[in-house]
């Protein structure tokens, strides 16, 4: 498996992906004002899938409302990103 990064001149460089202990960090929502940073098993890629490593992420206003408990979202399962057919 290879990971793409950018070098100083912004060209794409392929290099072997780092090997780890098979775990990754995840911030998980457990209820009102209860977010936890947890070590979870790193997902493995299947055929036709890729793994990305975000440099950063953000939240929107609805995330904040859910955190403080003023809005309740019904989350029944994880929804993977799927390409449009």
Protein Blocks (a to p, Z undefined) as FASTA:
>chain_A
ZZddddfkopacdddddddehiacddddfbehiacddddddddddehiacdddfbdcddf
klmmmmnopaccddfbdcdddddZZ
